[in-house]
Amino acid sequence: MKRRGESVPEDPHFLEKFFLETLVHQDIVTYTHGLRRKVQNVIHARVEVLGKTYELVESFGTNHGALAELQGNSEAYNFEYFVDS
């Protein structure tokens, strides 16, 4: 059935294509919302672990030997750009 004065769409598969495109779009939107929620949960869990770890070790003294080793290693691995070939 159609309203009076309306023409039939030229493409007989118009509704099929419309629904497929709409459903695929909704699937992508739903997937990305779920993925975002999972990433937020992982980040939240990591932040909790880091916070608890900091609370455990904040009263420890500074290990100057380890600090010097880290600073020495960071100098050895400076960024080098890649030459375009």
C-alpha positions in Angstrom: 0.0 0.0 0.0 1.1 3.5 -0.6 -0.3 7.0 -0.1 -2.1 8.6 -2.9 0.2 10.6 -5.1 3.4 8.8 -4.1 5.5 7.1 -6.7 7.1 3.7 -6.4 10.8 3.9 -5.8 12.8 3.2 -8.9 15.0 0.7 -7.2 13.0 -2.4 -6.2 15.6 -3.4 -3.6 15.5 0.1 -2.0 14.2 -1.2 1.4 16.5 -4.2 1.5 19.6 -1.9 0.9 18.3 0.7 3.3 17.8 -1.9 6.1 21.2 -3.5 5.4 23.0 -0.2 5.5 21.1 0.9 8.6 21.6 -2.3 10.5 25.3 -2.5 9.6 25.7 1.1 10.8 23.9 0.3 14.1 26.1 -2.8 14.5 29.2 -0.7 14.1 27.9 1.9 16.6 26.9 -0.8 19.1 30.3 -2.5 18.7 32.3 0.7 19.2 30.3 1.7 22.3 31.0 -1.8 23.7 34.6 -1.6 22.8 34.9 1.8 24.4 33.3 0.5 27.6 35.8 -2.4 27.6 38.8 -0.1 27.1 37.6 2.1 29.9 37.2 -0.9 32.2 40.8 -2.0 31.4 42.2 1.5 32.0 40.2 1.8 35.3 41.6 -1.5 36.5 45.2 -0.4 35.7 44.8 2.9 37.4 43.5 1.1 40.5 46.5 -1.2 40.5 48.9 1.7 40.0 47.2 3.6 42.8 47.4 0.7 45.3 51.0 0.1 44.2 52.0 3.7 44.9 50.3 3.5 48.3 52.5 0.5 49.1 55.8 1.9 47.9 55.5 5.6 48.6 57.3 5.3 52.0 60.3 3.5 50.5 63.6 5.3 50.2 65.1 6.3 46.9 67.4 3.7 45.3 70.0 6.0 43.8 71.8 3.1 42.1 68.7 2.1 40.2 67.8 5.7 39.4 71.3 6.3 37.9 70.9 3.1 35.9 67.6 4.3 34.5 69.0 7.7 33.6 72.0 6.1 31.9 69.8 3.8 29.9 67.5 6.6 28.8 70.5 8.5 27.4 71.6 5.4 25.4 68.3 5.1 23.6 67.6 8.6 22.2 65.1 8.8 19.4 66.7 8.6 15.9 64.6 9.6 12.9 64.3 7.4 9.9 65.8 8.7 6.7 63.4 8.5 3.8 64.7 6.3 1.0 
